[in-house]
Amino acid sequence: MKTRYILALAGILAVMPLSAKDYYASSFGIKSNGSTMNTTAIQKAIDFISEEGGGTLMFKVGRYLTGTIQLKDNVTINLGEGAILLGSTNPYDYRKAEGGDFIALVTAVGAKNIAITGLGVIEGQGRETANNYLAQIANGFIKDELKLGRPADRPHLVYLRDCSNVKIQGINLRNSACWTSTYDRCDKLIIEGVTVDSRAFWNNDGIDIVDCTNTVVQKCFVSASDDGICLKSHSNKVRCENVTVRDNVITSSASGIKFGTFSKGGFKDIKLFNNTVYDTFRSAIAIEAVDGGMAEDIVVDGLKSLNTANPIFLIVGARHGEGSYMKNVTIKNVYAEVPATKPDRGYDYEGPTLEDEPRNTSPCSIVGLPGNNVQNVTLENVEIKFPGGGDVNYAHVTTKELENVPEMPKAYPEFSQFKELPAWGFYIRHAENIVFKNVVLSAAEKDYRPAVVLHDVKDSDFRGLKAVAPKLKAKVYKYKSSGIK
């Protein structure tokens, strides 16, 4: 596996853009004073460099105010240490590139051999920008459907569509007004050593990989007020495939690493190695196939989940169409600690309290649909420490009332969607060939619920499970299940 990864990375690096020539931003009259609007000058520089066959546009120390700029073939933007590409707070300084779906500060559509590198910063001034959007909507000048009070058409910091041979390396992405960086249908993409600090507003996903192929995301730090690293599939004609996410550290007001929620085409051959998620409101790993697409051939090897509400959440649904399925998932070498309290308390934008309180701590879940089982999931070398202490006075479903746990095929998928679940460790429903090898579950406090509940589970092996709780012999409850070892 490691050899195959190194060879694949070498193949991607072999086609990464090499600078033909360096050009300094100041040569094009681009000002670093933080107040001169540089959009036209920066775009002129990019266009010129591309037309000349390619090269690097170099930004030295300073603050470079700009609206939307569009990368072109064979152009690298290099932000030196102390250089800040500063996004305008005026909504009218942003636009969509032709063929793109979203507005952004830095965008490209159909470009080849492009890069953003250096130790500098792309700063979106997102809170002020988003509030200015709201003001223009309130004045009737911008027509925008507000969803939960949030304007939909806010600018991303980086949005690349249908691009190939892309490198995003070393830069700092700060304070987007919306999703921070989105890579849509890109091929041969490397995102390495990037720092995302984006808690300025709602929906600030850190890194979104949408229907991309041959992609590596590694050695990044992400602090986001929505999902940290999120794989999405917006079209049933394409999918995320051959994507590696490794050696990243993530903290989030939503989920750490998430597949979905949009999952129309799906996800195949995805590898997650040695990632850490901490102080995160929802799931460390959420794999969601709910919009008609697949989730197949997925490996999670090495996960540390600290002060995160839910380590593992796997679900199949039918939110936007039938046909979703999940099979061949391996999750191994996991250490997780689940808190008894809300893990993102005190963040500027916390996850919604209504999902969290009052509710007993949720177990990890592997949940399919009737007649559409999650298939072939192996958990190996997994240790999860739960708080226990389930309160029987909350509205709850006992093991004698499992039919009362709703199916919810059309629901927006989240680990807490079922509200109360009858297990403290794992809840598994509509599944087959689930294998536990050296899985240790522990509860710090006595809990009225069994450790594991199986509902309509077939041909599975739990002989590698150990579960303990104080003053209770932790139990596995099997309901309408067969072939369980």
N, C-alpha and C positions, 0 to 999 in steps of 0.2 A: 504493500500500500504506500509506504513512504517513498520507495523508488519510483513508483508510478507518478506520485505527486511531484517529485523533483523534476522528472522528465517533462511533465506537463507544464510546470512553471518555467522551465528553461525554454520550452517552445513558445510560450507567451512572451517571455523577455526578448526572445530573438527578433520579434516583430515590433517591439516597443519603439516609439519615435526617437530618433537621434537628432540632436540639434545640428542643422547645417550652419547656422550663424546666430550670434547673439546680437540683439538689438535692445538698447536701453529706452525705457519708457519716456524719459525726458527728451530724447531726440525727436519725439513726435509732438512735443508741446504738452505732454501730460503732466499735470501739476500735482504736487504731493502735499498741498496745504490743507486738505480736508474740507475746503469750501468751494473750490472750482469744480463745476460739473464736467467730467472728463469722458462722458459716454462716446461722443463723436470721435474724439481723438484716439481713444483706446481701440474703437472699432476700425478706424482707419489704419492703425498700426497692425492689427490682426490681419486685415484684408491684404495689406501690402506684403507682409511676411509670407502669407500663404501664396500669393501670386508670384513671389520671388523664389518659390520652391520649398520654403519652410525655414524654421528657425525658432529661437526663443525670445519672447518679450520679457525683459528683465525689469523688475520693480525693486528699487532700493528702499531704504528706510523712508517712511512717510505715510500719509493717509490720502488715498486716492478715491475721491468721491465719484460714483458712477451709477447709472441705471443699467438696463440690460445690455450685455455684450455677448456676441456670438462667436464661438470658436470655429475656425476653419481648418481645412486639411493641413497636416504637417506643422501645426503651430503648438508650441508649449508656452504657457504662462508660468513664469517663475517668480514667486513672491519671496524675496529675501527676508531674512530675520529682521523684524521691525517694520516690514511693509504690510500695510492694511488696505485691502480692497474694500471700500466702504460703500455699502448699499444705500441708495437714496431712500428717504422716508416718504417721498411723494409717490402715490400710487400710479401716477401718469408717466413715471419714468421707466415703467416695466412693460414688456410685451412678450408675446409668444413668438418663437421662431416658426416659420412656415413648416408645417408638418408635425409640430410639437403639440402636446396636450396641455402643458402647464407653462405659466410664466416663471421666469427665474432671473437672478442676477447674472449668472454665467450659464449659458445654454449652448447647445449644438444639436443639429439634426443631420444625420447622414455623413458626419465627418470621419475622416480616417487619420490615424497617427496623431492623436492629440494628447496633451498632458497638462496637468496643473501640479506644480511641484514647489518645493521650498519650505522654509520654516515660518513663513508669514501667515497672515490671517485674512480670511474672507468674513467680514462682519456685516450682518444683515440689519442691525438696528430694529429687530423684529417686532418688539412690543410697540414702539412708536409707529412703525410702518403699518402694523395690523390695526391699531387704533385709528390711524388716518383713513384706512379703508372703511372702517365702521362709520367714521364721520361723513365720508363722501356718500356712503349708502344712505345714511340718515338724511342727508341733504337732497337725495334723489338724483344725484349725478352719476352714480354707478348702480347698475341693476345687478344685484347679486343675491341669490337665495341664501339666507342665513340658516345654517344648520347648527342647532344648539347655541345660537347667538354668535356664531363664528362665520366670517366671510369665507366663501369657498375659494375665491380667485386671488389668494394671497401669493406673493412670490416665494419660490424656493430659493435657496442659495445656489445650488447647482442642479441643472436638469439636462441630461444628455439622452438623446433618442436615436436609435438605429446607428450608433457609432461603433467603430471597430478599431482595435489596437489603441486602447485607452489606458493611461496611467494617471492615477491620483495619488500623490505621494508626499507625506510629511507635513501637509498644510494643516491649519487650524480653521475649523468651521464654527462660527459663533452666531447665536441669536438670530436664527431664521424667523420669518413671520409665518412659515408653514413647514411642510416637510423640508428637512435640511438639505439632503442630497439624494437625487433620484436618478437611477441609471435604467433606462427603459429599452429593452430589446438590443442591448449592446453585446458585442462579441469580443473575446480576448481583452478582458478588463481586469486590471489590477488596482486595488485600493489598499495602500500599505502605509502604516505609521501615521494615519490621520487621527487628529483629535477633534471630536465633536463636542461642543458645549452649547447646547441649544435648548434652553428652558424659558425662552422669552414669551412664548404663547402656547395655545393649545395645538395639538396635532403635530408637534415637532418631532416626527420620526427622525432618527439619526442617519442611517444609511438604508435606502430602499433599493433592492435589486429586483427589477420587474422583468420577467421573461428574458433574462440574460443567459448567455451560454459561455462556457470556458472562462469562468470568473474566479478570482481569488480575492478575499477580503481578509487581511491579516495584520496583526500587531497594531490594531486601532484601539483608542479609548473613546467610548461613547457615553455621554451624559445627556439624556433627552427627556422631554416631557411627553413623549409617546414612545412607541416601540423603538428599541435600540437599533438592532439590525433586523430588517424585515424583508423576507422574500415574498414577492407578490406575483400573481399571474393575471393580467388584465384581459387576455384574449384566449378563447378556446382553440385558436389556431396555432399557438406557440406555447412554450413553457420555460420555466427555469430548468436548466440542465447543465450538469458538470460544473457545479459551484462548490468551492471550498471556503469555509469560514473558520479561521484558526487563530489562536493566541490573541484573542480580543478580550477587553475588559469593559463591562457594560453596567450602567445603572439607569433606571427608567421609572417613570410614573405609569408605565404600562407593562409590556413584556420585554424580556431581554433579547432573545432571538425567536422570531416568529415566522411561520410559514402561513401567509394569508394576511388579512382576511380574504382579499380577492384571490381566488384560486380557480380561475376558469379553465386554463390549460393544465396547470399543476406544476409538480416538482418531481424531477427524476435525477438520480445520481447526485445527491447532495451530501457533502461530508463536513461535519463540524468537529474540530479538533481543539481540545485544550482551551476552552473559553471559560471566563469567570463572569458571573452575574451577581450583583449585590444590591441591597437596599431598593428592591424592585417590587412594585405593587402587584403585578399579575404573575405571569409564568416566566421561569427561566428559559424553558424550551416549550414552545407551543407549535404543534404541527396540525394544521387545520385544512382539511379538504372538504369544502362545503359549497362550492359553486359549479360543480360538474367536472372538476379536474381531478387528477391523480396526485397521490403522494407515494412514491415508490422508490425503493433502493436508497434508503437514507441511513447514514451512519453518524451517530453522536458518540465520540470517543474522547473522554476527558471533559468533565463539566464540574465546576465548583459553583454552588449556588448558596449564597449567604444572605440571611435576612431578606428572603424573597418568598412571597406568599404561596407560590406553587411551583415546585421544581419541574414537573413533567405533565403536559396536557396534550393528548392525542384525540382528535375527534373527526368523524365523518358526518356531514350534514347534507341538506338539500336546499340551501338558502336561495340560490339563484339557478335552479335547474337540477335535474337528476343526473346520476352517472358518476358522482364522486366515488373514489375508493382509495384505500390505504393498505399497503402491504410491503413486507420486507423492510422492517425498521429495526435497527440494532442500536441500543443505548447502553453504553458501558463506561466503567471507570468514572462514577459519579459520586460526589460528596455534597450533601445538601443539608442546610439547617432552616427550618420553617419557623417564623416567629409567631407568638400568640397575639401580637399587636400589629397595627397597620405599618408596613415597612417603609412607606414613603411620607410619613407624617412630617410636616414642616416644609415640604417642597413648595415652590411657588405655585405649581399646578399639580395638586395631588390627584391620584385616581379617585373616582367618584365614591363618596362615603356610602351611598345607598347600596353599592354592591358589597360592602364590607361589613356593615353593622346594622342590626345585630345578626350575627351568623357564626356558627361554629367553624373552626378551621377546616378548609376543604382538603380532601385527599388528592393525590395524583389521580389522573383519570385516563382510561383508554376506552373510548366510547364509539361504537358504530351505530348502525340503524338496523331495524328488523329486516332480515333478509339481505343485509349488506354489512357483513362482519368486517371489522379490522382484522387483517390476517398477517401472521408471521412476524410477531414482535418479540424480540429477545432483550431482556434486561440482564446485565452481567456486571458483577463487582459494583454494586450500588449500595450506598449507605445514606439513609435519610433520617434525620432527627426531627420529629414533630413535637409540638408543645403538649398535645393531648388536652385533657381538661374539658372535654365536650360537655356542654350544659344541656341536660335533658329537658329543661324548661323552654328552650327555644322550640319553635315549630320544627319538627323533624320527621323523618321517615325511618321507621324501624325496619329490621330485617323481615318482619312479617307483613310489611306494606310496600314492598319494592315495586309493585305495579303502579304505585302512586308517584314514582319518580317520572316526570314528564319526558317524552322523547325529544321535543323541541327541534325538529329537523330544520325549521325555517329561521331559527334564532341566530342573532349575531353571536358567534362562538366565543365564549370566555370560560375560564375554569370555574367561575362562580355562577354560571348561568342557571344551574339547577338549585341554587340557594342551599338547601340542606341535603347532604348526602349521608348514607348510612354507614360509612366507613371512615376511619381516621387516617389510613395509610394509602390504600389503592381501592378505587371503584372501577370495575371492569365490566362492560356490558356489550353484548352483541360482538363477540370476538372469538377468534379461533387460532390455535397454534401460538399461544402466548407462553413464553418460557422464561422463568426466573432462575438465574444462576448466581449464587452468592449475593442475594439481596437481603439487606438487614434494615428493618424498619423499627424505630423505637419511639415511644411516647414518654415525655417527661412527667406528665401527670396522668392520673387515672381517667379513662374515657369510657363512656357507656357504650360506644360503638365498637364493633369488631375491627381488627386491623385491616382486613381485606374482604370485600364483598364481590362475588362473581355472580352475574346475572346473564343467563344465556351465553355461557362461555363453553367452548367445545375443544376437545383434543389438545389440552394444554398441560404444562408441567410446572408445578410450583414447589417441587421438592427442594429447590435451592433457596427457599424463603425462610428467613428467621424474623419473627416479629415479637416484640416484648413491650409490656406496659406495666407500671407499678401496680401491685396488688391484683393484677389480672393476668390470666394466661391469655395472651392475644390470640384471637381466633380468625380463621378464614371461613366466611359464610358463603355457601354455594347454593344458588337458587336457579332451578331449571337449567343446570349446567351438566355436561357429560364429558366423559373421557378425561377427567381431571386427575392428575397424579400428584 
